[in-house]
C-alpha cells in the first residue's frame, strides 16, 4: 500500500538508502515517481502480523509503519505488488535485503536532523550580516577555516527542484519569482536559484538552493501548482563551492539596503525605500527612480 502522508525527510532518506532505485525492479526512480510501499500491508490484522513476526523471525517491536517495512518503489511495481501479496519466502527475501539498508536510512535521516539543528544558528548569523555587524567575507572566511573534507555537507545547501505547468513566458518568469519570494519570506533562509530556470513552452522547472533548512517545514506550505521533483545536496549536483554560493545567497538578502546607499545595481540611479521591515514587520521596498529596478525584503 502507498503511504500518502510522510515527512519529506523520511521519504527522501528511504529513497537515498537504496541509491534512488526501486527495491522491486532495481531501476532508478525519479523523486516525482517515488512511492513508499509497505512490504507487509498496513491492512494486515494483528493476528496475522503476530504470526508473520514469529514465522519470519522479526523483532517483537516490529511495526508496519517502521522503516524496515517501508520501501522505495515505482508506481507500476507497487501496483503489480498490490495485486498479489508476497508469500513468506518472498517477504523473507525482501526483508533481508532491506534490513541491510537500515543503517543507511538512519544516516540519511541524521543529515536532515543536523541541518535542522543548524537552522537557527545560520539564521542568527544571516541577521548579523544583514545588520552590518559582520561582513560576507568574514562569514566565508569563518566557514572555510572550520571546514574539513568530510564536513562538506555542512556547507552544502539542499537543492529543491520544482516544476509546474505553464505555457506563457511572462507567467513563468512571474511564477518562479513568486516561488522564491514565498520561500524566502516563509523560512528566512539564504536562498538562490541554483541554475537558470527552464521553460519549455508547456512547463516551468526551477532549482533552488537553500541553506541549513529543515525540509520537513516545507510540508505545510501551500505550493499550489508546484510539484517537488527532487531533493539533492548541491555538492552532488554542482561540485564543491558552497562557501562562495552561501556568500552570494546572504548578499541577496540585503541588496536593497545596499542599493539605497550606493545606488541601483542595474543603472546606478537613486533607489528610494518605502516601508520598514525591521519596524513594521512588513515589506521594505526599494525602487530605482531611473530604470524601475525593484526589490524588497521582509
Order of alpha helices (4+ residues) and beta strands (2+ residues): alpha-beta-alpha-beta-alpha-alpha-alpha-alpha-alpha-beta-alpha-beta-beta-beta-beta-alpha-alpha-alpha-beta-alpha-beta-beta
